[in-house]
Amino acid sequence: MRLYLINPSNPLVGIIKAKEKRWKRYRVWKPLSLMVLAGLTGPEWEIRIVDENLGVPDYRAMPRPDLVGITAFTSQANRAYELASHFRNQGVPVVMGGIHATMCVDEVMERVDSVVTGEAESVWAPILEDALRGKLKRRYDGGLAEIKDVSAARHDLLSRGYAFGAIQTTRGCPLNCSFCSVTAFNGAKYRHRPIADVVREFELIREKRVLVVDDNLIGTSAGHIARAKDLFRALAKANLRKKWISQATINFADDEELLTLAAKAGCRGVYIGFESPSPEGLAEVGKKFNILKGRDFRASVQRIQRHNILVAGSFIMGLDVDEAGIGKRIAEAACQYGVDSLNTLFLTPLPGTQLWEQMKSRGRIALDTFPEDWKYYTLTFPVARYKHLSMDGIIKEMVSCEHDFYSMPRILRRVWSNLWQCREPLITLVGNLSYRNNIRLGAEAYSEFRRHFGSRHNSARESGRDLNPEGGAAMRIAEVSSARSAEDRIRETKKFKS
């Protein structure tokens, strides 16, 4: 029996020009969820993992599979449906899971043979058994898996076209920020794999650089921190000679022993969500954790950097507290904190989040022709109606933010600072220049985005339908169709994640 596990093309990767493709290996992450399912698949199945972000194969030239499994983030949904249609037309059953399938069950169920909601590990064996008998159910509910029983991913099934390997050590996040779907999908309980299993899997990864995909590597409580220290000790003792990056909250900076152990274990970079430069913004998204105990963000960042660990800072633009000038304020805050790179995202209502429910109920989701519009839900397009910023206005704010932070004088100052402190100056230079280049790449993406919106507005006007039921110049989508072209940047994702 032949099984294809497919990760559909992501629109973010698709905009890369031919001359930029030499950098693609640094812009894509391995589809770890498919690799984990492959590790749970019995020998009676011949498995092939296809990651379209490295290149779309000629499926017609490939042997016909007996079953196809597809995973997808929201921005990948349209391509996932195209793939499902292709294989179903050949009589091949298609199973789809992942976060979009979980949050939009009815939509997905119309387009595939079987839907998997939640974490798939606990139901994967029954799915394969039912497929062998030709009796797939329409829906399987995985819920939250027993992560301690999850086997190692099949790192041998993917090509060597990636700069980073991938591994997961924990799931779940107790913070439950309004814009984030992690808690809805993986739960609020912080679950972790046995440390010995993590170390053994690290050894299986061929790449010397690794992305630890945990949404919150160290957790938030004393017990979580203690477990992280034990993990770092074990990795350091194994002497794997691998450098890795991950995501964490700002409390990563609070424990010198934790930082020392992380550096010894191979940590070379951490992605931290600062979210907003104001306390009011943090309160709006439900991330008061960042401002507990009167935290000094600059001092926190410096403590991390002293251990030769780079800090990438993430901010969100488009909160209700954000007004004109927010782009410059974010850039200035990031420079004041001293982060090595900045990743600013548009506030995006993703299905399954508190933000989605809030904006949907208030008529503030601007791109709402689904599934067509899912391709813009990459966090790099302004898909909502923002309280104080027009569509054109928020794009200009994003451009301003990027140009300010990634100006050549500021890039050179960051590189010089890292050189002086013997802290990865080359990586800082290459990373900052890459982000700067993304500003130019984004110009074409925004031109297409404007054309799409302009066409949508004209159609709505002809039919007498108002695209902006709330009214107000600050949210008038008509402005987009007449706006002059502005450069913007395209964030390279999910998840650093997504």
Buried (B, 14 or more C-beta within 10 A) or exposed (E): BBBBBBBBBBBBBEBBEEEBEEBBBBBBBBBBBBBBBBBBBEEEBEBBBBBBBBEBBEBEEEEEBBBBBBBBBBBBBBBBBEBBEBBBEEEBBBBBBBBBBBBBBEBBBEBBBBBBBBBBBBBBEEBBEBBBEEEBBEBBEBEBBEBEEBBBBBBEBBEEEBBBBBBBBBBBBBBBBBBBBBBBBBBEEBBBBEBEBBBEBBEEBEBBBBBBBBBBBBBBEEEBBEBBBEBBBBBBEBEBEBBBBBBBBBBBBBBEEBBBBBBBBBBBBBBBBBBBBBEEBBBBBBBEBBBEEEBEBBEBBBBBBBBBBBBBBBBBBBBBBBBBEBBBBBBBBBBEBBBBBBBBBBBBBBBBBBBBEEBEEEEBBBBBEBBEBBBBBBBBBBBBBBBBBBBBBBBBBBBBBBBBBBBEEBBEEBBEBBBEEEBBBEBBBBBBBBBBBBBEBBBBBBEEBBEBBBEBBEEBEEEEEEBBEEEEEBBBBBBBBEBEEBBBBBBBBBBBBB
